[in-house]
Amino acid sequence: MIPEIVEVPSFSDGAKSFLEGLIDNFSVEDALEVKNIERVTNHDVKAVEYFLKHKCQSNAEVAKVEIHFMCVFLYTLRLCTVLLF
């Protein structure tokens, strides 16, 4: 646990193994699933977010954590452009 963020407890070893398994076992089928989600969302980062939310539903400990990718390149670029001019 990060002392400054008490609302987010550390994951158990089982949850960490589950998440590492998502990485280690990522397949072509998983990539195609992300692409299919992207066709609907029209947003690559959001497609990965939705893919992970779906995959994490099978682990109760991980599923209760909100997955959200807040900062994507385009948003950062727009913010920087506004701040520069």
N, C-alpha and C positions, 0 to 999 in steps of 0.2 A: 504494500500500500504506500502511496505517496502521502507523506504527512500533511501536506497542504491541501490535499483533495480527499477529505475523509468520506465524501459521498460515494466514492468509487473504490470499493474494496478490491484487494488483489484477487486474481483468479486462482482457483485450486490447481494442483498439478494436472488433474484430469481435464480441466477446461483448457489449460495451456496446451496439452497434448492434442486436444480436439482442434484448436486453432492452428497448431503446427501441421496437423494432418491436412487441413484445407490447403495449405501451401504445398506440402510435399506431394499430395495426391491430385493437384490441379491438372486437369486433362484437357484434351482437345474438345471433348464434349462440354466441359465446363466453359471453355472459351466460346464455343458456339452458343451456349445458353446466354452468356453475357451479350453476345452480338444480337441475339433475338430480343433480349430485353431492350437493348439500345435502339432497335428499330421502332419500338413503342415510345420510349422516353426521348429519343433523339438527343441523347446526352450520354457520353461514354462514362463519365465518372458516376453519374446517377445510376447507370446500369450496373456498375460494379457494386455500388451500395446496395441496390435491391437484390443482386445475386447473393451477397454476403448475408443479408437479412434472411433470405430464404434458406440458405445452407445452415445458418446458426439456429434455426428453429428446432433442430433435432437435439440440441444440447440445452437443457433448461437453464443452467447457470449462465451461459453465454447469451442465450436468447433474451434474457431480461435486461441486457445492456442495450441502450439506444445506439444504433449505428447511423452515423450521419457524417458525410464528407462535406464540410462547410466551405472550404477554401479551394476553389479550382482556379486554374490558370486564367481563364477569361475574366472571372470576377476580380482577381488580383490585378490583371492588366488594366481593367476599366478604372479601378480605384487609383492605381498609380497615374494613369493618364489624367484623371481629374485633379489629383494633387499636384501634378507638374504644371498644369496650365491654369 
